[in-house]
Amino acid sequence: MHFHLTQEQRIELSLLRRLGHSQRNIALVLGVNPSTICRELKRNVSGTGGYHAREARLSQQARRSAANALRNKLLANPKLAALVTRKLTRNDSPEEIAGWLPEVKRVLRVSSQTIYDWVYSACSPSPQASPLSQGQVPPYPRSYPPESLPGQAEGKSADYRPANPHLGS
């Protein structure tokens, strides 16, 4: 698991780096893993080779905004959202939808995790409408509607079913 530095830690990192401390020593002082310092410097060293805490924070915020924009793909694309909603109401799983899209609709792509995030964010208390209307999610497992389960259509229990002739009983 990686760890994000606070702004105070970034300021201290900047000062220690200017004083010539090694990455390992800076990690010990800040109480973080040396790989966290390495990653922070790799991502946020300026063109002149220096590290500036304010620029690092702004750069990190820009990266987070870009990553969050990818998660909002379904909100930004009504055509894709309608297609995913239609497939969800037909009881297709997010994994099936994500696999089906590149095969059929070559331009539209979305990951299963994005679909899950979209559904869960819509279910959280917010003014945003849910991609699935209430009552559309079936109360049974996706692959077996109640009437298609073996022995259930007749309403008989296992005691009343005929014995399997192949088992010799």
C-alpha positions in Angstrom: 0.0 0.0 0.0 1.4 3.4 -0.9 1.1 6.5 1.3 0.4 10.1 0.3 2.6 12.7 1.9 0.9 15.6 3.8 1.8 19.2 2.8 3.9 19.5 6.0 5.8 16.4 5.0 6.4 17.8 1.5 7.8 21.0 3.0 10.1 19.0 5.3 11.1 16.8 2.3 12.0 20.0 0.3 14.1 21.4 3.1 15.9 18.1 3.8 16.6 17.6 0.1 18.1 21.1 -0.2 20.3 20.3 2.8 21.7 17.3 0.9 20.1 14.4 2.9 19.7 11.1 1.2 16.3 9.7 0.3 16.7 6.9 2.9 17.5 9.5 5.6 14.6 11.7 4.6 12.3 8.7 4.8 13.6 7.9 8.3 13.0 11.5 9.4 9.5 11.7 8.0 8.6 8.2 9.2 7.7 6.8 5.8 8.9 4.0 3.5 11.9 5.0 1.4 9.9 4.0 -1.7 7.4 6.8 -0.8 10.2 9.4 -1.0 11.5 7.9 -4.2 8.1 8.0 -5.8 7.4 11.5 -4.6 10.7 12.8 -6.0 10.3 10.9 -9.3 6.8 12.4 -9.9 7.4 15.9 -8.7 11.0 17.0 -9.4 10.9 20.2 -11.5 12.7 20.7 -14.8 15.7 22.2 -13.0 16.0 19.1 -10.8 14.7 20.8 -7.7 11.8 19.7 -5.5 9.2 22.3 -4.4 6.5 21.4 -2.0 3.8 23.7 -3.5 4.5 22.5 -7.0 4.3 18.9 -5.8 0.9 19.5 -4.2 -0.5 21.1 -7.3 0.9 18.3 -9.5 -0.6 15.7 -7.2 -4.0 17.5 -7.3 -3.9 17.6 -11.1 -3.1 13.8 -11.2 -6.0 13.1 -8.8 -8.4 15.2 -10.9 -7.4 13.3 -14.1 -7.9 10.0 -12.3 -11.3 11.0 -11.0 -12.3 12.2 -14.5 -11.8 8.6 -15.7 -14.2 7.4 -13.0 -16.8 9.9 -14.2 -16.7 8.5 -17.7 -20.3 7.2 -17.4 -21.6 10.6 -16.1 -19.9 12.4 -19.0 -21.1 10.1 -21.7 -24.9 9.7 -21.7 -24.9 7.3 -24.6 -22.5 5.0 -22.7 -24.5 5.4 -19.5 -27.7 4.4 -21.3 -26.1 1.4 -22.8 -24.6 0.2 -19.5 -27.9 0.8 -17.7 -29.8 -1.2 -20.3 -27.3 -4.1 -19.9 -27.5 -3.9 -16.1 -31.3 -4.1 -16.2 -31.0 -7.3 -18.3 -28.9 -8.7 -15.4 -25.5 -8.6 -17.1 -22.7 -8.2 -14.7 -20.2 -5.3 -14.9 -17.5 -7.8 -16.0 -19.7 -9.0 -18.8 -20.5 -5.5 -19.9 -16.9 -4.4 -19.8 -15.9 -7.5 -21.9 -18.8 -7.1 -24.4 -18.3 -3.4 -25.2 -14.9 -3.7 -27.0 -16.2 -6.6 -29.1 -19.4 -4.9 -30.2 -19.0 -1.1 -29.7 -15.3 -0.6 -30.6 -15.4 3.1 -29.7 -17.1 2.8 -26.3 -15.0 1.2 -23.5 -15.4 1.1 -19.7 -13.9 -1.1 -17.0 -16.0 -3.2 -14.7 -14.6 -1.2 -11.7 -15.8 2.0 -13.3 -19.3 0.5 -13.6 -19.2 -0.7 -10.0 -18.1 2.8 -8.8 -20.9 4.4 -10.9 -23.6 2.2 -9.5 -22.4 2.5 -5.9 -22.0 6.3 -6.1 -25.5 6.6 -7.5 -26.8 4.5 -4.6 -25.2 6.7 -2.0 -27.3 9.5 -0.6 -27.1 12.3 -3.2 -29.3 14.3 -5.5 -27.9 12.3 -8.4 -30.4 9.7 -9.9 -29.5 6.0 -9.7 -28.6 4.3 -12.9 -31.0 1.5 -11.9 -34.5 2.4 -10.8 -35.7 0.9 -7.6 -37.1 -2.6 -8.1 -35.0 -3.5 -11.1 -32.4 -5.4 -9.3 -33.7 -9.0 -9.0 -33.9 -10.6 -5.5 -32.4 -13.8 -6.9 -28.9 -14.7 -8.2 -28.3 -13.2 -11.6 -28.0 -16.5 -13.5 -31.0 -18.3 -12.1 -34.5 -16.8 -11.9 -36.6 -18.6 -9.4 -38.7 -20.4 -12.0 -35.7 -21.9 -13.7 -34.1 -23.6 -10.7 -34.3 -27.4 -11.0 -37.2 -28.9 -9.0 -38.6 -25.4 -8.1 -41.0 -24.9 -11.0 -43.2 -27.8 -9.7 -42.8 -26.6 -6.1 -41.7 -30.1 -5.0 -39.0 -30.7 -2.3 -36.1 -33.0 -2.9 -37.9 -35.8 -1.0 -40.5 -36.0 -3.8 -38.2 -36.0 -6.8 -37.6 -39.3 -8.6 -34.5 -41.1 -7.7 -31.6 -40.9 -10.1 -31.7 -44.1 -12.2 -28.0 -43.9 -12.8 -27.1 -44.1 -9.1 -28.9 -47.5 -8.7 -31.6 -46.4 -6.2 
